[in-house]
Amino acid sequence: MNSTMIFLVLAACGDTVEPVTLPVPQAIRAVDAAGLFAWFPQDPVLSSVRLGGDPVRLEWRVDQGTWSYVEGVAGQDMAADTRYWIPAASLPGSLDTLELRLVAGQDASDITQPVTLTATADLVAPDAPLIADDILQIDLTLQADTLPPASGAIDLSLSRTDSQGDQTDPVDPDCLDGSQLDECLLADLLQAPVDDITAPLSLPGWHPVHADPATLQFTAGLWLDAVGLTGSPVRGLVAQAATVQLASMGRTLYWGDLHGHTNLSYDGCELPDQQCDQRGDYAAEDFFDNARAVGLDFVAITDHAEWERYYPDGLSGSSVDIWTEEQRIAAANDGNGLVALVGYEWTNRRDAPAESEADKYYKGAYEGGHKTVVFSDLDVPVDFRIGAPLSIDTTTKNGLSAYTVGSNPKTDDPQEFYALLDDAAAAHGNIPVL
């Protein structure tokens, strides 16, 4: 008897439900305002509502019209932290005037005012994707904000410009490293499932191979799993982003200058009002800075090989070995976006035939032209620097600087020039000439 009375008291207490404050729904727009993802956070108060026997439902309206509602999955209570999908096409009015609330029995949450929140995402690639042997090595990170905890999927597509023109294709996010790029392209967009979408989301590292010169841009889409108005599972595109920086693969066009003079040779300050002293025009120390300033990718310092020592303050002052100085300055400036190269200009000084119409500026003094020699190494023995024989061993410029010859190899015969290069290679090992 006592037990029965206790049971009845418990039942009576269960039928008494205190008023509750329901959580306010949260929502976020899909890409191109195709619809809305709505959810509400886990809250202990929802358990109290269920004890009272009232199901929780999400209600919505547009233009302050009649409230409609999502009944939930299979007619059961709505689950907290589940995304519900309201497609814009199902609304009788504008998505801009959509309002949301939770309702349980006679209780209703505060109304979520017209929803304007939109998911944003940035697809971040390394500042300088590593490209070697036609292999693009790149890792993409999707940095998404304002997203609820969710499962979903990602997709990846690639826009490229190559010899075939402009193309945009879906990409297999799981394409294996070392695969040919064309093997990674798909006919239809593939949604690769992601169990736990958190920000930032790292996309698979890509190392595809593509020999054809191409400029690439990646685009990623982020999809959320949700429940539709009828309770069926759906998946909607909530955020999309593209890499801002373009990557390049295969052969690439680079800009540079393989013939340039400084004040380490007479041509570097040839005009009458220019000075060849160390503080004057075209100083060797400024050569590579100037190349960077105009956006070159590579540049070679190629002063004349006939002059071997440089006296910035005239013959009474100190001097430097020109070849050593050029290599020192090139080595100090190699890198940071610029490939610094070292070389020289060899001049054939044999007299031209009397009947030729040689350039009057050179007074007919040259036959056979000049040769620019550029090395791929920055440490080159002086035997590779072959000059032209001169009738004088000193030249000056405005009395401020001077150049002198020395004992380096010299010739004015093109065939002998190549033979001297072979001799240097035999003595020191082959130094690649570009």
PEWOBEL-V510874 format. One record per residue. N is the residue number from 0. RES is the residue in one letter. PSI is psi in degrees with one decimal (none if undefined). OMEGA is omega in whole degrees, 0 to 359 (999 if undefined). NEAR is the number of other ideal C-beta (glycine too) atoms within 8 Angstrom. Layout:
[[N | RES | PSI | OMEGA | NEAR] [N | RES | PSI | OMEGA | NEAR]]
This chain:
[[0 | M | -47.4 | 178 | 4] [1 | N | -36.5 | 180 | 5] [2 | S | -40.1 | 181 | 6] [3 | T | -41.4 | 179 | 7] [4 | M | -39.4 | 178 | 8] [5 | I | -42.1 | 179 | 8] [6 | F | -43.5 | 181 | 8] [7 | L | -37.8 | 177 | 8] [8 | V | -42.2 | 179 | 8] [9 | L | -40.5 | 180 | 8] [10 | A | -39.5 | 180 | 8] [11 | A | -39.6 | 178 | 8] [12 | C | -35.2 | 181 | 7] [13 | G | -28.5 | 181 | 7] [14 | D | -11.0 | 182 | 6] [15 | T | 115.5 | 184 | 6] [16 | V | 125.0 | 177 | 11] [17 | E | 149.0 | 175 | 5] [18 | P | 142.0 | 183 | 5] [19 | V | 158.6 | 174 | 10] [20 | T | 111.9 | 183 | 7] [21 | L | 146.7 | 178 | 16] [22 | P | 150.4 | 179 | 11] [23 | V | 131.7 | 178 | 11] [24 | P | 153.1 | 174 | 13] [25 | Q | 153.6 | 184 | 10] [26 | A | 158.9 | 181 | 13] [27 | I | 140.9 | 181 | 14] [28 | R | 152.2 | 171 | 13] [29 | A | 170.7 | 179 | 13] [30 | V | 138.6 | 180 | 10] [31 | D | 23.8 | 178 | 4] [32 | A | 37.2 | 180 | 8] [33 | A | -17.2 | 180 | 10] [34 | G | -163.7 | 187 | 13] [35 | L | 135.3 | 170 | 13] [36 | F | 125.9 | 179 | 16] [37 | A | 144.1 | 177 | 13] [38 | W | 168.7 | 173 | 13] [39 | F | 147.7 | 187 | 13] [40 | P | 159.3 | 175 | 8] [41 | Q | 133.4 | 183 | 5] [42 | D | 130.7 | 180 | 9] [43 | P | -25.5 | 184 | 5] [44 | V | -24.9 | 181 | 10] [45 | L | -32.3 | 178 | 13] [46 | S | -39.0 | 178 | 7] [47 | S | -38.5 | 179 | 11] [48 | V | -42.3 | 181 | 15] [49 | R | -33.1 | 177 | 11] [50 | L | -28.8 | 179 | 8] [51 | G | -5.3 | 176 | 9] [52 | G | 4.2 | 180 | 4] [53 | D | 121.3 | 176 | 10] [54 | P | 151.3 | 177 | 9] [55 | V | 132.7 | 178 | 14] [56 | R | 152.7 | 177 | 12] [57 | L | 123.9 | 178 | 15] [58 | E | 150.9 | 180 | 13] [59 | W | 155.1 | 175 | 14] [60 | R | 161.7 | 176 | 11] [61 | V | 150.3 | 179 | 13] [62 | D | 31.5 | 179 | 8] [63 | Q | 35.3 | 179 | 6] [64 | G | -148.3 | 183 | 7] [65 | T | 141.4 | 179 | 4] [66 | W | 132.3 | 171 | 7] [67 | S | 170.9 | 183 | 6] [68 | Y | 157.3 | 174 | 9] [69 | V | 124.3 | 186 | 12] [70 | E | -11.8 | 180 | 6] [71 | G | -177.1 | 183 | 15] [72 | V | 123.0 | 176 | 9] [73 | A | 32.2 | 176 | 5] [74 | G | 7.0 | 180 | 6] [75 | Q | 175.3 | 176 | 7] [76 | D | 146.8 | 174 | 8] [77 | M | 141.8 | 181 | 15] [78 | A | 131.9 | 177 | 7] [79 | A | 147.0 | 179 | 10] [80 | D | 12.4 | 171 | 9] [81 | T | 136.8 | 179 | 10] [82 | R | 133.4 | 176 | 12] [83 | Y | 137.4 | 187 | 14] [84 | W | 121.9 | 176 | 13] [85 | I | 102.9 | 182 | 13] [86 | P | 140.5 | 181 | 10] [87 | A | -30.3 | 182 | 10] [88 | A | -20.2 | 181 | 6] [89 | S | -4.9 | 184 | 6] [90 | L | 140.5 | 178 | 11] [91 | P | -6.3 | 180 | 5] [92 | G | -161.7 | 185 | 7] [93 | S | 141.4 | 175 | 8] [94 | L | -24.2 | 181 | 12] [95 | D | -20.7 | 182 | 6] [96 | T | 12.0 | 181 | 10] [97 | L | 134.8 | 175 | 15] [98 | E | 148.6 | 184 | 12] [99 | L | 153.1 | 171 | 12] [100 | R | 160.0 | 172 | 16] [101 | L | 143.1 | 181 | 15] [102 | V | 136.4 | 173 | 12] [103 | A | 109.2 | 183 | 13] [104 | G | -123.7 | 180 | 8] [105 | Q | -2.3 | 183 | 3] [106 | D | 143.7 | 177 | 12] [107 | A | 147.6 | 178 | 9] [108 | S | 170.1 | 169 | 12] [109 | D | 155.5 | 181 | 5] [110 | I | 133.3 | 171 | 8] [111 | T | 121.0 | 184 | 11] [112 | Q | 170.9 | 182 | 5] [113 | P | 129.0 | 189 | 7] [114 | V | 127.5 | 178 | 12] [115 | T | -4.7 | 184 | 6] [116 | L | 134.2 | 179 | 8] [117 | T | 136.3 | 178 | 7] [118 | A | 139.1 | 177 | 15] [119 | T | 149.4 | 180 | 8] [120 | A | 145.2 | 174 | 13] [121 | D | 133.4 | 176 | 7] [122 | L | 109.4 | 188 | 13] [123 | V | 125.4 | 176 | 9] [124 | A | 160.6 | 177 | 11] [125 | P | 153.0 | 181 | 7] [126 | D | -37.1 | 182 | 3] [127 | A | 88.7 | 179 | 4] [128 | P | 134.1 | 183 | 9] [129 | L | 123.1 | 180 | 8] [130 | I | 118.3 | 180 | 11] [131 | A | 131.9 | 179 | 5] [132 | D | 41.3 | 178 | 3] [133 | D | 18.3 | 180 | 8] [134 | I | 125.6 | 177 | 10] [135 | L | 120.3 | 179 | 14] [136 | Q | 110.7 | 187 | 11] [137 | I | 138.2 | 175 | 13] [138 | D | 129.3 | 183 | 10] [139 | L | 140.1 | 178 | 15] [140 | T | 125.6 | 178 | 10] [141 | L | 111.0 | 181 | 18] [142 | Q | 101.2 | 184 | 10] [143 | A | 140.5 | 178 | 14] [144 | D | 163.9 | 173 | 8] [145 | T | 30.9 | 179 | 8] [146 | L | 141.0 | 176 | 13] [147 | P | 161.7 | 171 | 10] [148 | P | 131.9 | 188 | 6] [149 | A | 161.7 | 163 | 9] [150 | S | 167.1 | 181 | 9] [151 | G | -137.4 | 184 | 13] [152 | A | 163.0 | 171 | 11] [153 | I | 153.4 | 170 | 15] [154 | D | 159.7 | 183 | 13] [155 | L | 133.0 | 176 | 16] [156 | S | 162.2 | 188 | 13] [157 | L | 125.2 | 172 | 12] [158 | S | 131.7 | 182 | 10] [159 | R | 151.3 | 174 | 11] [160 | T | 116.1 | 179 | 8] [161 | D | -157.8 | 184 | 12] [162 | S | -17.6 | 179 | 5] [163 | Q | -0.8 | 182 | 5] [164 | G | -156.5 | 180 | 6] [165 | D | 130.0 | 180 | 6] [166 | Q | 146.3 | 172 | 9] [167 | T | 123.7 | 184 | 7] [168 | D | 146.2 | 169 | 8] [169 | P | 153.5 | 184 | 12] [170 | V | 144.9 | 174 | 13] [171 | D | 111.6 | 181 | 10] [172 | P | -19.4 | 181 | 11] [173 | D | 17.3 | 180 | 6] [174 | C | 134.0 | 186 | 11] [175 | L | 149.0 | 175 | 5] [176 | D | 140.7 | 177 | 6] [177 | G | -2.1 | 179 | 7] [178 | S | 149.4 | 173 | 10] [179 | Q | 141.0 | 184 | 8] [180 | L | -41.6 | 182 | 12] [181 | D | -26.7 | 179 | 6] [182 | E | -17.0 | 182 | 7] [183 | C | -7.8 | 183 | 11] [184 | L | 145.4 | 184 | 10] [185 | L | 160.0 | 176 | 10] [186 | A | -34.8 | 182 | 3] [187 | D | 153.2 | 180 | 5] [188 | L | 132.6 | 180 | 8] [189 | L | 126.3 | 175 | 11] [190 | Q | 110.2 | 180 | 9] [191 | A | 119.1 | 185 | 10] [192 | P | 144.3 | 175 | 7] [193 | V | 121.4 | 184 | 10] [194 | D | -35.2 | 185 | 4] [195 | D | 103.9 | 180 | 6] [196 | I | 111.3 | 175 | 13] [197 | T | 161.6 | 181 | 6] [198 | A | 135.4 | 355 | 9] [199 | P | 153.7 | 181 | 9] [200 | L | 119.8 | 181 | 13] [201 | S | 125.9 | 176 | 7] [202 | L | 161.7 | 185 | 11] [203 | P | 142.2 | 174 | 7] [204 | G | 137.8 | 185 | 7] [205 | W | 130.8 | 174 | 11] [206 | H | 57.9 | 181 | 10] [207 | P | 163.3 | 181 | 13] [208 | V | 133.9 | 181 | 10] [209 | H | 108.8 | 185 | 13] [210 | A | -25.9 | 181 | 6] [211 | D | 131.0 | 179 | 9] [212 | P | 130.7 | 184 | 10] [213 | A | 146.8 | 171 | 12] [214 | T | 129.4 | 190 | 9] [215 | L | 146.3 | 172 | 12] [216 | Q | 129.6 | 181 | 11] [217 | F | 144.2 | 173 | 14] [218 | T | 132.6 | 180 | 13] [219 | A | 143.6 | 175 | 16] [220 | G | 143.8 | 180 | 13] [221 | L | 121.6 | 183 | 18] [222 | W | 143.4 | 177 | 13] [223 | L | 137.6 | 171 | 15] [224 | D | 141.1 | 182 | 11] [225 | A | 176.7 | 176 | 13] [226 | V | 130.1 | 182 | 13] [227 | G | 178.3 | 183 | 11] [228 | L | -26.2 | 180 | 9] [229 | T | 2.9 | 181 | 4] [230 | G | 0.1 | 180 | 10] [231 | S | 149.0 | 177 | 6] [232 | P | 139.3 | 176 | 7] [233 | V | 167.7 | 177 | 9] [234 | R | 129.1 | 183 | 10] [235 | G | 151.8 | 180 | 12] [236 | L | 116.0 | 186 | 10] [237 | V | -25.8 | 181 | 13] [238 | A | 151.6 | 181 | 13] [239 | Q | 143.5 | 182 | 10] [240 | A | 156.3 | 179 | 10] [241 | A | 150.8 | 176 | 9] [242 | T | 134.1 | 179 | 13] [243 | V | -42.4 | 182 | 3] [244 | Q | 133.4 | 176 | 6] [245 | L | 140.8 | 175 | 7] [246 | A | 158.6 | 180 | 13] [247 | S | 146.9 | 177 | 10] [248 | M | 163.6 | 178 | 13] [249 | G | -154.5 | 179 | 11] [250 | R | 138.8 | 186 | 5] [251 | T | 144.4 | 178 | 7] [252 | L | 123.4 | 176 | 5] [253 | Y | 149.6 | 182 | 6] [254 | W | 135.9 | 180 | 6] [255 | G | -177.0 | 181 | 11] [256 | D | 119.1 | 183 | 9] [257 | L | 12.3 | 177 | 12] [258 | H | 109.1 | 180 | 7] [259 | G | 144.5 | 181 | 9] [260 | H | 153.9 | 174 | 11] [261 | T | -171.6 | 178 | 12] [262 | N | 7.5 | 173 | 17] [263 | L | 3.0 | 169 | 13] [264 | S | 161.5 | 188 | 13] [265 | Y | -35.9 | 182 | 11] [266 | D | -17.9 | 182 | 9] [267 | G | -18.4 | 179 | 14] [268 | C | 66.2 | 191 | 13] [269 | E | -24.7 | 183 | 6] [270 | L | 152.0 | 186 | 5] [271 | P | -31.8 | 184 | 3] [272 | D | 9.0 | 178 | 3] [273 | Q | 152.2 | 181 | 10] [274 | Q | 141.5 | 181 | 12] [275 | C | 12.8 | 178 | 14] [276 | D | 169.5 | 187 | 10] [277 | Q | -16.4 | 178 | 8] [278 | R | 5.8 | 188 | 6] [279 | G | -154.2 | 185 | 13] [280 | D | 149.1 | 174 | 9] [281 | Y | 41.6 | 178 | 12] [282 | A | 139.5 | 182 | 11] [283 | A | -33.4 | 180 | 13] [284 | E | -25.1 | 181 | 6] [285 | D | -8.7 | 189 | 8] [286 | F | -50.6 | 184 | 15] [287 | F | -28.9 | 174 | 13] [288 | D | -40.3 | 179 | 9] [289 | N | -37.6 | 179 | 8] [290 | A | -41.9 | 178 | 12] [291 | R | -38.9 | 184 | 11] [292 | A | -31.2 | 180 | 6] [293 | V | 4.9 | 172 | 6] [294 | G | 23.9 | 179 | 5] [295 | L | 151.9 | 176 | 11] [296 | D | -28.9 | 179 | 8] [297 | F | 155.5 | 179 | 12] [298 | V | 144.7 | 181 | 15] [299 | A | 133.2 | 173 | 14] [300 | I | 120.0 | 189 | 17] [301 | T | 62.2 | 178 | 13] [302 | D | 164.3 | 183 | 15] [303 | H | 138.9 | 184 | 12] [304 | A | -13.4 | 183 | 13] [305 | E | -27.1 | 178 | 11] [306 | W | 131.9 | 189 | 16] [307 | E | -25.6 | 177 | 12] [308 | R | 145.3 | 184 | 11] [309 | Y | 129.2 | 180 | 13] [310 | Y | 95.5 | 186 | 13] [311 | P | -27.8 | 182 | 14] [312 | D | 25.6 | 182 | 10] [313 | G | 171.6 | 186 | 10] [314 | L | -19.4 | 180 | 8] [315 | S | -9.3 | 182 | 4] [316 | G | -170.5 | 179 | 8] [317 | S | 166.7 | 182 | 6] [318 | S | 165.7 | 175 | 9] [319 | V | 151.3 | 173 | 9] [320 | D | 120.8 | 188 | 8] [321 | I | -44.9 | 183 | 14] [322 | W | -42.1 | 178 | 12] [323 | T | -41.5 | 181 | 8] [324 | E | -41.5 | 179 | 12] [325 | E | -43.1 | 181 | 13] [326 | Q | -36.7 | 178 | 12] [327 | R | -47.2 | 183 | 8] [328 | I | -39.6 | 179 | 13] [329 | A | -44.1 | 180 | 14] [330 | A | -37.1 | 181 | 10] [331 | A | -19.7 | 184 | 6] [332 | N | 2.6 | 180 | 11] [333 | D | 129.1 | 180 | 9] [334 | G | -173.3 | 183 | 6] [335 | N | 44.8 | 176 | 4] [336 | G | 2.0 | 181 | 5] [337 | L | 131.8 | 173 | 14] [338 | V | 115.7 | 180 | 8] [339 | A | 130.1 | 181 | 14] [340 | L | 155.0 | 179 | 15] [341 | V | 143.8 | 180 | 12] [342 | G | -160.0 | 179 | 13] [343 | Y | 168.2 | 175 | 11] [344 | E | 123.1 | 174 | 16] [345 | W | 135.9 | 184 | 13] [346 | T | 126.9 | 174 | 10] [347 | N | 116.3 | 186 | 14] [348 | R | 17.1 | 177 | 9] [349 | R | 143.2 | 182 | 9] [350 | D | 139.6 | 176 | 6] [351 | A | 153.3 | 176 | 10] [352 | P | 148.6 | 186 | 6] [353 | A | -32.5 | 184 | 4] [354 | E | -5.4 | 181 | 3] [355 | S | 156.6 | 177 | 8] [356 | E | 68.8 | 181 | 2] [357 | A | 156.9 | 178 | 11] [358 | D | 123.6 | 183 | 5] [359 | K | -25.7 | 180 | 6] [360 | Y | -35.2 | 180 | 4] [361 | Y | 3.8 | 176 | 8] [362 | K | 35.5 | 176 | 6] [363 | G | 22.4 | 188 | 10] [364 | A | -7.8 | 187 | 8] [365 | Y | 138.2 | 174 | 13] [366 | E | 133.1 | 177 | 9] [367 | G | -3.8 | 173 | 6] [368 | G | -169.6 | 182 | 5] [369 | H | 161.1 | 177 | 8] [370 | K | 132.1 | 174 | 9] [371 | T | 124.0 | 181 | 12] [372 | V | 122.8 | 181 | 12] [373 | V | 134.7 | 182 | 12] [374 | F | 152.2 | 176 | 14] [375 | S | -9.1 | 178 | 8] [376 | D | 153.9 | 177 | 7] [377 | L | 3.8 | 177 | 11] [378 | D | 90.8 | 188 | 5] [379 | V | 124.5 | 178 | 12] [380 | P | 147.9 | 185 | 8] [381 | V | -20.4 | 179 | 7] [382 | D | -22.1 | 178 | 11] [383 | F | -10.6 | 182 | 13] [384 | R | 98.9 | 188 | 11] [385 | I | 119.3 | 182 | 13] [386 | G | -175.1 | 177 | 14] [387 | A | 139.4 | 178 | 12] [388 | P | 139.1 | 180 | 9] [389 | L | 152.7 | 178 | 8] [390 | S | -14.6 | 177 | 3] [391 | I | 155.4 | 182 | 5] [392 | D | 5.7 | 181 | 5] [393 | T | 139.7 | 171 | 9] [394 | T | 148.7 | 180 | 8] [395 | T | 161.3 | 179 | 11] [396 | K | 111.0 | 178 | 11] [397 | N | 20.8 | 179 | 7] [398 | G | 3.3 | 183 | 5] [399 | L | -29.2 | 183 | 12] [400 | S | 166.6 | 182 | 17] [401 | A | 157.0 | 176 | 11] [402 | Y | 142.1 | 178 | 15] [403 | T | 156.8 | 177 | 12] [404 | V | 172.3 | 180 | 12] [405 | G | -143.0 | 187 | 6] [406 | S | 12.5 | 179 | 2] [407 | N | 158.8 | 178 | 13] [408 | P | 143.0 | 182 | 10] [409 | K | 145.0 | 174 | 10] [410 | T | 155.4 | 172 | 10] [411 | D | 12.8 | 181 | 8] [412 | D | 123.1 | 183 | 8] [413 | P | -41.1 | 181 | 8] [414 | Q | -42.1 | 178 | 6] [415 | E | -30.2 | 176 | 8] [416 | F | -49.4 | 179 | 12] [417 | Y | -35.5 | 179 | 8] [418 | A | -37.8 | 178 | 8] [419 | L | -34.6 | 174 | 12] [420 | L | -40.7 | 178 | 11] [421 | D | -39.4 | 178 | 8] [422 | D | -41.4 | 179 | 10] [423 | A | -39.6 | 179 | 13] [424 | A | -37.9 | 179 | 11] [425 | A | -32.6 | 183 | 6] [426 | A | -33.7 | 189 | 7] [427 | H | -3.8 | 188 | 9] [428 | G | 154.0 | 185 | 4] [429 | N | 127.1 | 172 | 4] [430 | I | 115.2 | 185 | 13] [431 | P | 131.3 | 175 | 7] [432 | V | 126.3 | 181 | 8] [433 | L | none | 999 | 8]]
